[in-house]
Amino acid sequence: MTKITPDELDTDFQFGPDGFARVVFRGRLDARTVATCWDGLERRLRAASLKTLEVDASGLRFCDGAGLALLRYLSMRLMTPEAIVSISGLESGLAQLLRGFTSEDYAAFRPPMRVKCRSLPEEVGSEVRRAAWDLREQIEFLGSVVGKLPPTLLDRRQMRWPEVRRVFELAGANAVPIISLVSILVGLIIAFESAQPLAQFGAQIFVVNMIGLVMVRELGPLLAAILLAGRSGSAFAAEIGTMKVNEELDALQTLGLDPIRFLVVQRITAAILLTPLLTFYATFLGVTGGVLVALGLGFPLPLIFHQLSSTLRLSDIGLGMAKGVVFGAIVSGVGCLRGLQTLQGPSAVGVSTTRAVVTSIVLIIIADAIFSILFYFLTR
């Protein structure tokens, strides 16, 4: 028996035939004793060619975070790469805490190590492979949603409309204050910034024309979509990601419930319905901000309305509403996809939330560019 700080911790090594070893801990496994016995474990276990390692923790009177870290380090086979490691004898509470430590946590929070820099072709190849994998995941998710959305909408037993109303309220109605503030301020900013340059040409009245076109065709849908992505798309990813980390999605599948039908379809339906409404509201307030600036410049209200009506067409309004539908589908779909892709560990939900917001904004800009190109060629 090898004793390390015998007043506090005893460590007993038992080696058997065929690469078997057993380590028994007795006493206190805390920050001080762990620092002392860690090196001893490294020397004894790494020197032996082990195939099976059993760790008996039933004799521990006390175990803190440092002790759990040592046990997790052993269970990850970082001292015995070729051995099958099992830990027994922990109290139920400590065992639950031990399961909370994952290999992803170890990789995320370990001190940075010097690694060999990869060459540029290796970096490019790795990024291309990761992008291709993510694209395949997106295509599979899109196909699954497109295939399951219509049947679910038509089946009243499968479509949970109370959940749609709940999401509609949380993601839509509760977003009205922030959209109101941002939209009216953006309208004011654009009008003020353009008033002085246009005044040099005696065309200050065209501030109204510009603010109408910009808000209806571009900024109204973009503001609503980007705010929805930052506020609600991230919430979708965090909510579903937390359910995956807590194994609630596995429980749904065990009960025979498809997570896409049960969780995703409702959120996408609510987003498709509410985003055009938020787009119309953001556009109206943005134009209102420009109208207030025009009134402050001395232009009468009938003239302002005449300029707006002579500039805007039904096709412009239709374009803005169509963008709202597409942007809503993008934000909700990406948020749900990133939630379903969440890995294990405490940092996984935050990573999925960040990825959801970034991906949504990038896809919104790409979709907006496609809309602009198509609209230009279709209306010229």
Rosetta blueprint (number, residue, H / E / L):
1 M L
2 T E
3 K E
4 I L
5 T L
6 P L
7 D L
8 E L
9 L E
10 D E
11 T E
12 D E
13 F E
14 Q E
15 F E
16 G E
17 P L
18 D L
19 G L
20 F E
21 A E
22 R E
23 V E
24 V E
25 F E
26 R E
27 G E
28 R E
29 L E
30 D L
31 A H
32 R H
33 T H
34 V H
35 A H
36 T H
37 C H
38 W H
39 D H
40 G H
41 L H
42 E H
43 R H
44 R H
45 L H
46 R H
47 A H
48 A L
49 S L
50 L L
51 K L
52 T E
53 L E
54 E E
55 V E
56 D E
57 A E
58 S E
59 G E
60 L E
61 R E
62 F E
63 C E
64 D L
65 G H
66 A H
67 G H
68 L H
69 A H
70 L H
71 L H
72 R H
73 Y H
74 L H
75 S H
76 M L
77 R L
78 L L
79 M L
80 T L
81 P L
82 E L
83 A L
84 I E
85 V E
86 S E
87 I E
88 S E
89 G L
90 L L
91 E L
92 S H
93 G H
94 L H
95 A H
96 Q H
97 L H
98 L H
99 R H
100 G H
101 F L
102 T L
103 S H
104 E H
105 D H
106 Y H
107 A H
108 A H
109 F H
110 R L
111 P L
112 P L
113 M L
114 R L
115 V L
116 K L
117 C L
118 R L
119 S L
120 L H
121 P H
122 E H
123 E H
124 V H
125 G H
126 S H
127 E H
128 V H
129 R H
130 R H
131 A H
132 A H
133 W H
134 D H
135 L H
136 R H
137 E H
138 Q H
139 I H
140 E H
141 F H
142 L H
143 G H
144 S H
145 V H
146 V H
147 G H
148 K H
149 L H
150 P H
151 P H
152 T H
153 L H
154 L H
155 D L
156 R L
157 R L
158 Q L
159 M L
160 R L
161 W H
162 P H
163 E H
164 V H
165 R H
166 R H
167 V H
168 F H
169 E H
170 L H
171 A H
172 G H
173 A H
174 N H
175 A H
176 V H
177 P H
178 I H
179 I H
180 S H
181 L H
182 V H
183 S H
184 I H
185 L H
186 V H
187 G H
188 L H
189 I H
190 I H
191 A H
192 F H
193 E H
194 S H
195 A H
196 Q H
197 P H
198 L H
199 A H
200 Q L
201 F L
202 G L
203 A L
204 Q L
205 I L
206 F H
207 V H
208 V H
209 N H
210 M H
211 I H
212 G H
213 L H
214 V H
215 M H
216 V H
217 R H
218 E H
219 L H
220 G H
221 P H
222 L H
223 L H
224 A H
225 A H
226 I H
227 L H
228 L H
229 A H
230 G H
231 R H
232 S H
233 G H
234 S H
235 A H
236 F H
237 A H
238 A H
239 E H
240 I H
241 G H
242 T H
243 M H
244 K H
245 V H
246 N L
247 E L
248 E H
249 L H
250 D H
251 A H
252 L H
253 Q H
254 T H
255 L L
256 G L
257 L L
258 D L
259 P H
260 I H
261 R H
262 F H
263 L H
264 V H
265 V H
266 Q H
267 R H
268 I H
269 T H
270 A H
271 A H
272 I H
273 L H
274 L H
275 T H
276 P H
277 L H
278 L H
279 T H
280 F H
281 Y H
282 A H
283 T H
284 F H
285 L H
286 G H
287 V H
288 T H
289 G H
290 G H
291 V H
292 L H
293 V H
294 A H
295 L H
296 G H
297 L L
298 G L
299 F L
300 P L
301 L H
302 P H
303 L H
304 I H
305 F H
306 H H
307 Q H
308 L H
309 S H
310 S H
311 T H
312 L L
313 R L
314 L H
315 S H
316 D H
317 I H
318 G H
319 L H
320 G H
321 M H
322 A H
323 K H
324 G H
325 V H
326 V H
327 F H
328 G H
329 A H
330 I H
331 V H
332 S H
333 G H
334 V H
335 G H
336 C H
337 L H
338 R H
339 G H
340 L H
341 Q L
342 T L
343 L L
344 Q L
345 G L
346 P L
347 S L
348 A H
349 V H
350 G H
351 V H
352 S H
353 T H
354 T H
355 R H
356 A H
357 V H
358 V H
359 T H
360 S H
361 I H
362 V H
363 L H
364 I H
365 I H
366 I H
367 A H
368 D H
369 A H
370 I H
371 F H
372 S H
373 I H
374 L H
375 F H
376 Y H
377 F H
378 L H
379 T H
380 R L
